[in-house]
Amino acid sequence: MSRELNLTLQIWRQEGPHDDGHFETYAATGISEDMSFLEMLDIVNEGLIQDGNVPIEFDHDCREGICGTCSLMINGQAHGQEKATTTCQLHMRKFNDGDTIVVEPFRARAFPVVRDLVVDRSAFDRIIEAGGYISVNTGAASDANLTPVPKEASDTSFDAAACIGCGACVAACPNSAAQLFTSAKLAHLNLIPQGQPQRFERTESMVETMESFFGSCTNHGECHEACPKEISLDFIAFMNRDYVKAKVKNRKLAGQT
Amino acid sequence: MAVLDSKIPEGAIEDKWENHKFSVKLVNPNNKRRFEIIVIGTGLAGASAAASLSELGYRVKVFTFHDSPRRAHSIAAQGGINAAKNYTNDGDSVHRLFYDTVKGGDYRSREANVHRLAEVSVNIIDQAAAQGVPFAREYGGMLDNRSFGGAQVSRTFYARGQTGQQLLLGAYQALAKQVAVGNVELHTRTELLDVVLKDGRACGVVTRDLVSGEVSSHSSHAVVLATGGYGNVYYLSTNAMACNVTAAWRAHRKGAYFANACYTQIHPTCIPASDEFQSKLTLMSESLRNDGRIWVPDAFDEERPPDQIPESDRDYYLERKYPAFGNLVPRDVASRNSKTVVDQGKGVGPIKNGVYLDFGAVIERDGEDVVRSKYGNLFDMYERITGENPYKVPMRIYPATHYTMGGTWVDYNLMTTIPGCYAIGEANFSDHGANRLGASALMQGLADGYFVLPYTIGDDLAGRLGEAPVPTDDPVFVEAEAAVTSQVDRFMSIGGTRSVDWFHRELGKIVWDYIGMERTKEGLEKALAEIPALEEEFWKDLCLPGSAATLNSGLEKAGRVADFFELAKLMARDALDREESCGGHFRAEHQTEEGEAKRDDENFAHVAAWEWNGPGSVQTRHQEELTFENVALTQRSYK
């Protein structure tokens, strides 16, 4: 028989973006250690509904660690304490009977609270719209094997492309900076041949859009620690290098040497 | 009976699509901007369609209930995407992919659609690679392939175990590019609640803003539904939590026929539920069956842990029953056999709801390191979820709902029976017949969105140049908004005692028990009695705290579960009327002596498309006959 846990939860409740929020305390009893963290919250909500209370809103969807919808600061850590794991894949066996667990939304000025634990991460979409793509209209592509991509470049590009856009990097950063997300998205495309034509235009535009929403990077490295996909800090260095190059190249292109 | 005109073009199978592309009417490039198109959903099909239509010059409005288009559940597809590139020089061709897909679908799909799918499959790979999708590559920089179930060639392109994620990011980025250009208007956290018709044509939609609760109307010249499948009717499935049938169902209620609802696919290798409150099931790649051996204890009351059960007390039932294919029998056969042994009471695990998938033999033969290099990430995932180490203890697996082949009926242009309303991707019914082959879902979603709909949609639009969209203050919109608002009010005012999830779970149990892996006349009739009773209870005893003017996920779910109730009844009727077994639809009354699916090609080589007759009335069943001119119908055998 699996272990059962009795827990105390302190959960952030907030009506809407312009309301004051506060912590509420809830008891979660008889929680099976085989449950995921979100299933534990499902049970708490089921209890709230039974009593006619308004359930806690939280973001989630695939519950298999790939869609990037789930979030939550759990005891002050984005996605909780387990390495390389999203909240939906965090299981209750990692907690002890009698624990008090503090649950908050991802906090950043660029991620306003929508309600309770749900935040608005659409600033990430604005960064992608600023250049996080390769402009190839449908039908314009030539045979895929006409453009060989060195395996090493392809693999490193994939390491960056594994980012699920959850925002844990921003939530973990003392400056609410989005360098890890932006650099992953940028490196995915800047590292491969297909991404070269727009490389420097993309870099300048994405970085500057990022800066209009998010704080500045001061090399704490908390983002990498919190990242459920373990995106490397090296991509931030890569982005910084490309940004400097972009500033020079883009001026030349504009005839301003 | 309405005439179901599938509009399949004339000519030899390999000429049909070419001929059709030439014969469809075109909209002049400068006139495209005078047309507005609404796309619902931003998975592979929706995002690729919205991006491609906008590139052509159409003005596109796209809606998703997610917070970002990139979250759609296409993202969770693991394995790969098929394409008839023949890069491996092993004899693949468009015709072979076509043949494999028709056969894999157990001869219940439309030949012409499947051939077109195989033809455009090669363009998808080119497009995705140009977008920067990091497909696996060889050392020379060329694309790598692997083989997949149901095929004897290597034609599957893949991106580690995250092919769906990477393809969706490609389509999402293409969409983001068009949003930036200003030619796509993106609405996130917004749900479709009705399709609006004027004079029998689709003229727009009514949506609800999930954050503010605001109900509003949007008009257009065409509406495209790219809203995925209905696997969540089972409550427990490998679908994401929010996957639903609502858009397709609301279109059905407005006149779109719903086809082959009983064709659902069960995946044999998922992690079994641990308790009543399990919210979803996680798929473990089918590739594990290459090296794992499936067994259950011989004894019904076995209490020993697996490592203490000697070989003589184990039943390797697949190896015993199917010596030739063993553990590698097709998905449906493996699934049904697991169900049989668990139903007999030989299930394993704390609640006896799984079978063992044992890697002991291969670890002993090849060593743990070899197994780790092949399946390391899957083993890690299994351990994260169950807390058990599969290198030491056999995995426990059980089948789960994974994909739905049935869906909204469409013609060759992907238009539903509502003129001006289209359905693409998993939301439609056309390409997979009664069973979908692995690595074909991504192919179909992107084929429809990138390379089929952008051509075929012009055929209808071309004749409507100069028509303004119906204004949103037209009575048809006012009435539709009022109906949506009144349904929301009804949910909020029930004031019962049970949560939406409770009803969804109970519905799921009925659907799984009677319309799951194995169906019988008796069971289906039971389902048709139990579902309406539970549905009545739902409308009387639903408890929905909170407000309709804020984010309220309970309210969102209530609308979806209400539609699942109606869908479940149609699934039961469709399964009851289909007196044969084929692909994912297994009627216990119709099996061969070896217990395999037994088709009845004489009487059932057709599509069943159901027409809505109003709430409380049974839908009318229409038939579209399927003709097989290029693939001979045969019986499957895996002995």
Interface residues (C-beta under 8 A of the other chain):
Chain A: M1 S2 E15 G16 S32 E33 D34 M35 S36 L38 E39 D42 I43 N45 E46 L48 I49 Q50 G52 N53 V54 P55 E57 D59 H60 D61 C62 R63 E64 I66 C67 G68 T69 T85 Q89 H91 R93 V114 R115 V118 D120 R121 S122 F124 D125 I128 E129 A130 G132 Y133 I134 S135 V136 N137 T138 G139 A140 A141 S142 D143 A144 N145 T147 P148 V149 P150 K151 S154 D155 S157 F158 A161 A162 I164 G165 H188 L189 I192 Q194 G195
Chain B: S48 A51 S52 E55 H66 D67 S68 P69 R70 R71 A72 H73 I75 A76 K85 Y87 N123 I125 D126 Q127 A128 A129 A130 Q131 G132 P134 F135 A136 R137 E138 Y139 G140 G141 M142 L143 A159 R160 Q162 Q165 Q166 L169 Y172 Q173 A174 A176 K177 V179 A180 L186 T188 V211 A240 M241 A242 S274 D275 F277 Q278 S279 K280 T282 L283 P350 M381 R384 I385 T386 G387 Y450 F451 P454 T497 S499 D501 W502 C543 P545 G546 T550 L551 N552 S553 G554
